[in-house]
Amino acid sequence: MFLLRFAVGAASAGQLPQAPGRTVLGLASWWCAVACAYLLNGVTDIREDRANGSRRPIARGALPVRTAAAVTALLAGAALALGATAGVGTFGWVAAFLLFGWAYSARPVQAKRSSVRCAVVVFGLGATSYAAGISTAGHGWTATGVVFGCVMAAWMALVGSVVKDLGDADGDAVGGRRTIAVVHGLAAARALAVTCAALVGLAGTAVAARWAPIALAGTLPMAIGALWVIAQVVRDARREHAVRGQRRGAYRAFMVTQYASNLLVLIALGAL
């Protein structure tokens, strides 16, 4: 998903990259940065993941913690080295992404422990992905790239980070997190998820229609996905004793919507 965001950013100018080789290096750098962030998260999430019955490799013991930690450091170094080779701008966005990944999972920030901090950091993780693609392609910023990147980053921060907590509330409580679902209960988290999905779906489409019509190829499917997320949240709320898997319907709808929106806008940009 993060590589797809990078690709959308690179294509947002509607032109082929100025230096294809540099774009490939930038993409490789981004892959290393994303893998680093996910491994770091897995290392720091063992307690919560096991409480939630997660099948992530570190949590289930398939990947030793020491090995994961060592590979995390190697990936960070590789991401920075490849990013520097791809250009100063790419290097800066890679460094920013790694900092956001660290802030999400590691002390002292641990944004994952608070819904507000999590939303801010997740927005940064999404926005830097589009920005890195734009920088690596070398054509400069366009209204399409800025609007679509910000709207989808908001989709991640205000919708994804909230609905994810619906399925993970039990493990989050065990891990001492202070998310809205843990502190105020699932009902409050569901109400917030419905509100945010409606807000991002409507506002994102309106902004795209006003300033970046091409971005509608992705924001309109996102608006439809917002209705799907809302329907899933309402359905899950009716299940009085829903287990974790049943409470993740809204998160799955969020993820499918992300893929569809980014793929469709990428196709639209490629057709220019």
C-alpha positions as YAML, in Angstrom:
chain: A
units: angstrom
residues:
- id: 1
  name: MET
  ca: [0.00, 0.00, 0.00]
- id: 2
  name: PHE
  ca: [2.80, 2.43, 0.85]
- id: 3
  name: LEU
  ca: [4.54, 1.66, -2.45]
- id: 4
  name: LEU
  ca: [1.26, 2.36, -4.26]
- id: 5
  name: ARG
  ca: [1.07, 5.76, -2.56]
- id: 6
  name: PHE
  ca: [4.64, 6.46, -3.69]
- id: 7
  name: ALA
  ca: [3.71, 5.50, -7.26]
- id: 8
  name: VAL
  ca: [0.65, 7.79, -7.23]
- id: 9
  name: GLY
  ca: [2.83, 10.67, -6.06]
- id: 10
  name: ALA
  ca: [5.35, 9.99, -8.84]
- id: 11
  name: ALA
  ca: [2.58, 9.90, -11.45]
- id: 12
  name: SER
  ca: [0.66, 12.92, -10.13]
- id: 13
  name: ALA
  ca: [2.26, 15.27, -12.67]
- id: 14
  name: GLY
  ca: [0.83, 13.15, -15.48]
- id: 15
  name: GLN
  ca: [4.28, 12.69, -17.04]
- id: 16
  name: LEU
  ca: [6.97, 10.04, -17.10]
- id: 17
  name: PRO
  ca: [9.69, 10.48, -14.43]
- id: 18
  name: GLN
  ca: [12.59, 12.69, -15.53]
- id: 19
  name: ALA
  ca: [15.12, 10.04, -14.46]
- id: 20
  name: PRO
  ca: [13.59, 6.52, -14.40]
- id: 21
  name: GLY
  ca: [16.67, 5.04, -12.74]
- id: 22
  name: ARG
  ca: [16.43, 7.51, -9.89]
- id: 23
  name: THR
  ca: [12.75, 6.68, -9.47]
- id: 24
  name: VAL
  ca: [13.58, 2.98, -9.17]
- id: 25
  name: LEU
  ca: [16.16, 3.81, -6.49]
- id: 26
  name: GLY
  ca: [13.58, 5.94, -4.71]
- id: 27
  name: LEU
  ca: [11.04, 3.12, -4.80]
- id: 28
  name: ALA
  ca: [13.61, 0.68, -3.39]
- id: 29
  name: SER
  ca: [14.45, 3.18, -0.67]
- id: 30
  name: TRP
  ca: [10.79, 3.52, 0.20]
- id: 31
  name: TRP
  ca: [10.34, -0.25, 0.40]
- id: 32
  name: CYS
  ca: [13.21, -0.45, 2.89]
- id: 33
  name: ALA
  ca: [11.79, 2.43, 4.95]
- id: 34
  name: VAL
  ca: [8.32, 0.86, 5.09]
- id: 35
  name: ALA
  ca: [9.68, -2.58, 5.98]
- id: 36
  name: CYS
  ca: [11.78, -0.96, 8.72]
- id: 37
  name: ALA
  ca: [8.75, 0.83, 10.20]
- id: 38
  name: TYR
  ca: [6.63, -2.34, 10.16]
- id: 39
  name: LEU
  ca: [9.33, -4.47, 11.74]
- id: 40
  name: LEU
  ca: [9.90, -1.88, 14.45]
- id: 41
  name: ASN
  ca: [6.17, -1.87, 15.13]
- id: 42
  name: GLY
  ca: [6.13, -5.67, 15.35]
- id: 43
  name: VAL
  ca: [9.01, -5.65, 17.82]
- id: 44
  name: THR
  ca: [7.28, -3.11, 20.07]
- id: 45
  name: ASP
  ca: [3.79, -4.62, 19.74]
- id: 46
  name: ILE
  ca: [4.46, -8.17, 20.93]
- id: 47
  name: ARG
  ca: [2.41, -7.93, 24.12]
- id: 48
  name: GLU
  ca: [-0.65, -6.40, 22.45]
- id: 49
  name: ASP
  ca: [-0.44, -8.66, 19.40]
- id: 50
  name: ARG
  ca: [-0.34, -11.81, 21.50]
- id: 51
  name: ALA
  ca: [-3.27, -10.60, 23.61]
- id: 52
  name: ASN
  ca: [-5.23, -10.00, 20.39]
- id: 53
  name: GLY
  ca: [-4.28, -13.40, 18.93]
- id: 54
  name: SER
  ca: [-2.46, -11.75, 16.03]
- id: 55
  name: ARG
  ca: [-0.70, -13.94, 13.45]
- id: 56
  name: ARG
  ca: [2.09, -11.45, 12.80]
- id: 57
  name: PRO
  ca: [5.41, -13.36, 12.57]
- id: 58
  name: ILE
  ca: [7.12, -11.78, 15.57]
- id: 59
  name: ALA
  ca: [4.09, -12.20, 17.82]
- id: 60
  name: ARG
  ca: [3.65, -15.88, 16.96]
- id: 61
  name: GLY
  ca: [7.38, -16.60, 17.38]
- id: 62
  name: ALA
  ca: [8.18, -17.28, 13.73]
- id: 63
  name: LEU
  ca: [10.65, -14.37, 13.66]
- id: 64
  name: PRO
  ca: [12.99, -13.94, 16.68]
- id: 65
  name: VAL
  ca: [12.94, -10.48, 18.24]
- id: 66
  name: ARG
  ca: [16.73, -10.05, 18.05]
- id: 67
  name: THR
  ca: [16.74, -10.91, 14.36]
- id: 68
  name: ALA
  ca: [13.90, -8.51, 13.67]
- id: 69
  name: ALA
  ca: [15.64, -5.72, 15.58]
- id: 70
  name: ALA
  ca: [18.90, -6.25, 13.66]
- id: 71
  name: VAL
  ca: [17.11, -6.29, 10.31]
- id: 72
  name: THR
  ca: [15.22, -3.14, 11.31]
- id: 73
  name: ALA
  ca: [18.51, -1.27, 11.77]
- id: 74
  name: LEU
  ca: [19.89, -2.60, 8.48]
- id: 75
  name: LEU
  ca: [16.75, -1.56, 6.62]
- id: 76
  name: ALA
  ca: [16.92, 1.95, 8.06]
- id: 77
  name: GLY
  ca: [20.49, 2.30, 6.84]
- id: 78
  name: ALA
  ca: [19.63, 0.91, 3.41]
- id: 79
  name: ALA
  ca: [16.64, 3.26, 3.10]
- id: 80
  name: LEU
  ca: [18.77, 6.31, 3.85]
- id: 81
  name: ALA
  ca: [21.61, 5.21, 1.55]
- id: 82
  name: LEU
  ca: [19.28, 4.49, -1.37]
- id: 83
  name: GLY
  ca: [17.33, 7.68, -0.69]
- id: 84
  name: ALA
  ca: [20.52, 9.75, -0.82]
- id: 85
  name: THR
  ca: [21.39, 8.13, -4.16]
- id: 86
  name: ALA
  ca: [17.94, 9.00, -5.51]
- id: 87
  name: GLY
  ca: [18.34, 12.67, -4.60]
- id: 88
  name: VAL
  ca: [18.39, 15.16, -1.74]
- id: 89
  name: GLY
  ca: [14.61, 15.56, -1.77]
- id: 90
  name: THR
  ca: [13.98, 11.83, -1.62]
- id: 91
  name: PHE
  ca: [16.51, 11.46, 1.19]
- id: 92
  name: GLY
  ca: [14.68, 14.11, 3.21]
- id: 93
  name: TRP
  ca: [11.30, 12.43, 2.81]
- id: 94
  name: VAL
  ca: [12.77, 9.02, 3.66]
- id: 95
  name: ALA
  ca: [14.32, 10.46, 6.82]
- id: 96
  name: ALA
  ca: [10.98, 12.07, 7.74]
- id: 97
  name: PHE
  ca: [9.13, 8.79, 7.18]
- id: 98
  name: LEU
  ca: [11.58, 6.88, 9.38]
- id: 99
  name: LEU
  ca: [11.14, 9.47, 12.12]
- id: 100
  name: PHE
  ca: [7.34, 9.14, 11.90]
- id: 101
  name: GLY
  ca: [7.69, 5.33, 12.00]
- id: 102
  name: TRP
  ca: [9.86, 5.59, 15.10]
- id: 103
  name: ALA
  ca: [7.47, 8.09, 16.72]
- id: 104
  name: TYR
  ca: [4.54, 5.75, 16.08]
- id: 105
  name: SER
  ca: [6.05, 2.70, 17.76]
- id: 106
  name: ALA
  ca: [8.98, 3.58, 20.00]
- id: 107
  name: ARG
  ca: [9.59, 5.49, 23.19]
- id: 108
  name: PRO
  ca: [9.32, 8.23, 24.25]
- id: 109
  name: VAL
  ca: [6.56, 9.27, 21.80]
- id: 110
  name: GLN
  ca: [4.75, 5.94, 21.16]
- id: 111
  name: ALA
  ca: [1.97, 7.64, 19.23]
- id: 112
  name: LYS
  ca: [0.19, 4.28, 18.91]
- id: 113
  name: ARG
  ca: [-0.79, 4.58, 22.58]
- id: 114
  name: SER
  ca: [-2.97, 7.68, 22.05]
- id: 115
  name: SER
  ca: [-5.64, 8.20, 19.39]
- id: 116
  name: VAL
  ca: [-4.74, 11.88, 18.90]
- id: 117
  name: ARG
  ca: [-0.98, 11.34, 18.60]
- id: 118
  name: CYS
  ca: [-1.64, 8.33, 16.39]
- id: 119
  name: ALA
  ca: [-3.76, 10.37, 13.96]
- id: 120
  name: VAL
  ca: [-1.06, 13.03, 13.63]
- id: 121
  name: VAL
  ca: [1.74, 10.53, 13.01]
- id: 122
  name: VAL
  ca: [-0.32, 8.37, 10.63]
- id: 123
  name: PHE
  ca: [-1.14, 11.48, 8.59]
- id: 124
  name: GLY
  ca: [2.60, 12.12, 8.36]
- id: 125
  name: LEU
  ca: [3.31, 8.55, 7.25]
- id: 126
  name: GLY
  ca: [0.77, 8.86, 4.46]
- id: 127
  name: ALA
  ca: [1.67, 12.37, 3.33]
- id: 128
  name: THR
  ca: [5.40, 11.66, 3.15]
- id: 129
  name: SER
  ca: [4.71, 8.63, 0.95]
- id: 130
  name: TYR
  ca: [3.05, 10.76, -1.71]
- id: 131
  name: ALA
  ca: [5.60, 13.55, -1.29]
- id: 132
  name: ALA
  ca: [8.52, 11.16, -1.76]
- id: 133
  name: GLY
  ca: [7.06, 9.93, -5.04]
- id: 134
  name: ILE
  ca: [6.56, 13.50, -6.24]
- id: 135
  name: SER
  ca: [10.11, 14.46, -5.29]
- id: 136
  name: THR
  ca: [11.67, 11.40, -6.91]
- id: 137
  name: ALA
  ca: [9.82, 11.86, -10.21]
- id: 138
  name: GLY
  ca: [11.27, 15.37, -10.46]
- id: 139
  name: HIS
  ca: [8.34, 17.26, -12.04]
- id: 140
  name: GLY
  ca: [7.33, 19.34, -9.05]
- id: 141
  name: TRP
  ca: [4.10, 19.63, -7.10]
- id: 142
  name: THR
  ca: [0.68, 19.70, -8.75]
- id: 143
  name: ALA
  ca: [-2.78, 20.38, -7.37]
- id: 144
  name: THR
  ca: [-3.71, 16.75, -8.05]
- id: 145
  name: GLY
  ca: [-0.76, 15.40, -6.08]
- id: 146
  name: VAL
  ca: [-1.27, 17.73, -3.14]
- id: 147
  name: VAL
  ca: [-5.05, 17.34, -2.89]
- id: 148
  name: PHE
  ca: [-5.18, 13.59, -3.38]
- id: 149
  name: GLY
  ca: [-2.19, 12.98, -1.10]
- id: 150
  name: CYS
  ca: [-3.68, 15.07, 1.71]
- id: 151
  name: VAL
  ca: [-7.15, 13.56, 1.34]
- id: 152
  name: MET
  ca: [-5.85, 9.99, 1.47]
- id: 153
  name: ALA
  ca: [-3.52, 10.82, 4.36]
- id: 154
  name: ALA
  ca: [-6.59, 12.14, 6.18]
- id: 155
  name: TRP
  ca: [-8.42, 8.91, 5.30]
- id: 156
  name: MET
  ca: [-5.62, 7.00, 7.02]
- id: 157
  name: ALA
  ca: [-5.40, 9.29, 10.04]
- id: 158
  name: LEU
  ca: [-9.07, 9.97, 10.76]
- id: 159
  name: VAL
  ca: [-10.69, 6.75, 9.58]
- id: 160
  name: GLY
  ca: [-8.12, 3.96, 9.47]
- id: 161
  name: SER
  ca: [-6.52, 4.66, 12.81]
- id: 162
  name: VAL
  ca: [-9.94, 4.77, 14.49]
- id: 163
  name: VAL
  ca: [-11.55, 1.67, 12.96]
- id: 164
  name: LYS
  ca: [-8.38, -0.35, 13.57]
- id: 165
  name: ASP
  ca: [-8.85, 0.23, 17.30]
- id: 166
  name: LEU
  ca: [-12.31, -1.35, 17.20]
- id: 167
  name: GLY
  ca: [-10.82, -4.79, 16.66]
- id: 168
  name: ASP
  ca: [-7.74, -4.29, 18.82]
- id: 169
  name: ALA
  ca: [-9.33, -2.78, 21.93]
- id: 170
  name: ASP
  ca: [-8.80, -5.83, 24.14]
- id: 171
  name: GLY
  ca: [-5.10, -6.16, 23.39]
- id: 172
  name: ASP
  ca: [-4.60, -2.40, 23.52]
- id: 173
  name: ALA
  ca: [-6.02, -2.36, 27.05]
- id: 174
  name: VAL
  ca: [-3.62, -5.13, 28.08]
- id: 175
  name: GLY
  ca: [-0.73, -3.13, 26.61]
- id: 176
  name: GLY
  ca: [-1.71, 0.00, 28.53]
- id: 177
  name: ARG
  ca: [-2.77, 2.04, 25.52]
- id: 178
  name: ARG
  ca: [-5.12, 5.02, 25.98]
- id: 179
  name: THR
  ca: [-7.03, 4.94, 22.72]
- id: 180
  name: ILE
  ca: [-10.59, 6.21, 22.47]
- id: 181
  name: ALA
  ca: [-11.89, 2.63, 22.29]
- id: 182
  name: VAL
  ca: [-10.05, 1.74, 25.52]
- id: 183
  name: VAL
  ca: [-10.71, 4.95, 27.51]
- id: 184
  name: HIS
  ca: [-14.24, 5.81, 26.36]
- id: 185
  name: GLY
  ca: [-15.50, 2.45, 25.11]
- id: 186
  name: LEU
  ca: [-16.37, 0.93, 21.76]
- id: 187
  name: ALA
  ca: [-19.57, 2.96, 21.39]
- id: 188
  name: ALA
  ca: [-17.65, 6.25, 21.48]
- id: 189
  name: ALA
  ca: [-15.03, 4.92, 19.07]
- id: 190
  name: ARG
  ca: [-17.74, 3.77, 16.67]
- id: 191
  name: ALA
  ca: [-19.44, 7.18, 16.78]
- id: 192
  name: LEU
  ca: [-16.12, 8.86, 16.02]
- id: 193
  name: ALA
  ca: [-15.41, 6.43, 13.16]
- id: 194
  name: VAL
  ca: [-18.80, 7.13, 11.56]
- id: 195
  name: THR
  ca: [-18.32, 10.89, 11.89]
- id: 196
  name: CYS
  ca: [-14.79, 10.86, 10.48]
- id: 197
  name: ALA
  ca: [-15.68, 8.58, 7.57]
- id: 198
  name: ALA
  ca: [-18.56, 10.85, 6.57]
- id: 199
  name: LEU
  ca: [-16.44, 13.99, 6.99]
- id: 200
  name: VAL
  ca: [-13.47, 12.76, 4.96]
- id: 201
  name: GLY
  ca: [-15.69, 11.25, 2.27]
- id: 202
  name: LEU
  ca: [-17.67, 14.46, 1.74]
- id: 203
  name: ALA
  ca: [-14.90, 17.01, 2.27]
- id: 204
  name: GLY
  ca: [-12.33, 15.09, 0.23]
- id: 205
  name: THR
  ca: [-14.64, 14.83, -2.76]
- id: 206
  name: ALA
  ca: [-15.64, 18.50, -2.50]
- id: 207
  name: VAL
  ca: [-12.03, 19.69, -2.34]
- id: 208
  name: ALA
  ca: [-11.06, 17.52, -5.32]
- id: 209
  name: ALA
  ca: [-14.01, 18.79, -7.36]
- id: 210
  name: ARG
  ca: [-12.98, 22.38, -6.64]
- id: 211
  name: TRP
  ca: [-9.19, 22.26, -7.06]
- id: 212
  name: ALA
  ca: [-8.13, 18.93, -8.61]
- id: 213
  name: PRO
  ca: [-10.82, 17.28, -10.79]
- id: 214
  name: ILE
  ca: [-8.51, 14.43, -11.82]
- id: 215
  name: ALA
  ca: [-8.29, 13.39, -8.18]
- id: 216
  name: LEU
  ca: [-12.03, 12.63, -8.29]
- id: 217
  name: ALA
  ca: [-11.07, 9.31, -9.88]
- id: 218
  name: GLY
  ca: [-9.86, 8.35, -6.42]
- id: 219
  name: THR
  ca: [-11.93, 10.49, -4.05]
- id: 220
  name: LEU
  ca: [-15.30, 9.38, -5.41]
- id: 221
  name: PRO
  ca: [-14.51, 5.69, -4.71]
- id: 222
  name: MET
  ca: [-13.28, 6.81, -1.31]
- id: 223
  name: ALA
  ca: [-16.65, 8.47, -0.64]
- id: 224
  name: ILE
  ca: [-18.39, 5.23, -1.57]
- id: 225
  name: GLY
  ca: [-15.95, 3.38, 0.67]
- id: 226
  name: ALA
  ca: [-16.83, 5.75, 3.49]
- id: 227
  name: LEU
  ca: [-20.44, 4.59, 3.25]
- id: 228
  name: TRP
  ca: [-19.20, 0.99, 3.35]
- id: 229
  name: VAL
  ca: [-17.12, 1.69, 6.45]
- id: 230
  name: ILE
  ca: [-20.11, 3.32, 8.15]
- id: 231
  name: ALA
  ca: [-22.33, 0.34, 7.29]
- id: 232
  name: GLN
  ca: [-19.72, -2.06, 8.72]
- id: 233
  name: VAL
  ca: [-19.41, -0.05, 11.93]
- id: 234
  name: VAL
  ca: [-23.19, 0.00, 12.39]
- id: 235
  name: ARG
  ca: [-23.47, -3.73, 11.64]
- id: 236
  name: ASP
  ca: [-20.68, -4.62, 14.06]
- id: 237
  name: ALA
  ca: [-22.28, -2.49, 16.77]
- id: 238
  name: ARG
  ca: [-25.36, -4.72, 16.63]
- id: 239
  name: ARG
  ca: [-23.28, -7.75, 17.54]
- id: 240
  name: GLU
  ca: [-23.36, -7.56, 21.29]
- id: 241
  name: HIS
  ca: [-20.59, -10.12, 21.85]
- id: 242
  name: ALA
  ca: [-18.60, -9.77, 18.63]
- id: 243
  name: VAL
  ca: [-15.13, -11.30, 18.67]
- id: 244
  name: ARG
  ca: [-12.07, -9.49, 17.33]
- id: 245
  name: GLY
  ca: [-12.38, -10.85, 13.78]
- id: 246
  name: GLN
  ca: [-16.00, -9.72, 13.56]
- id: 247
  name: ARG
  ca: [-15.07, -6.22, 14.80]
- id: 248
  name: ARG
  ca: [-12.53, -5.80, 12.00]
- id: 249
  name: GLY
  ca: [-15.07, -5.55, 9.19]
- id: 250
  name: ALA
  ca: [-14.81, -1.76, 9.13]
- id: 251
  name: TYR
  ca: [-11.02, -1.93, 8.96]
- id: 252
  name: ARG
  ca: [-11.16, -4.33, 6.02]
- id: 253
  name: ALA
  ca: [-13.55, -1.95, 4.25]
- id: 254
  name: PHE
  ca: [-11.12, 0.90, 4.95]
- id: 255
  name: MET
  ca: [-8.22, -1.07, 3.46]
- id: 256
  name: VAL
  ca: [-10.08, -2.18, 0.31]
- id: 257
  name: THR
  ca: [-11.15, 1.43, -0.23]
- id: 258
  name: GLN
  ca: [-7.53, 2.59, 0.03]
- id: 259
  name: TYR
  ca: [-6.40, 0.17, -2.63]
- id: 260
  name: ALA
  ca: [-9.28, 0.97, -4.96]
- id: 261
  name: SER
  ca: [-8.90, 4.75, -4.64]
- id: 262
  name: ASN
  ca: [-5.16, 4.76, -5.25]
- id: 263
  name: LEU
  ca: [-5.29, 2.27, -8.11]
- id: 264
  name: LEU
  ca: [-8.09, 4.16, -9.88]
- id: 265
  name: VAL
  ca: [-6.39, 7.54, -9.60]
- id: 266
  name: LEU
  ca: [-3.13, 5.96, -10.81]
- id: 267
  name: ILE
  ca: [-4.95, 4.61, -13.87]
- id: 268
  name: ALA
  ca: [-6.50, 8.04, -14.48]
- id: 269
  name: LEU
  ca: [-3.11, 9.73, -14.25]
- id: 270
  name: GLY
  ca: [-1.58, 7.17, -16.60]
- id: 271
  name: ALA
  ca: [-4.25, 7.90, -19.18]
- id: 272
  name: LEU
  ca: [-3.34, 11.60, -19.39]
...
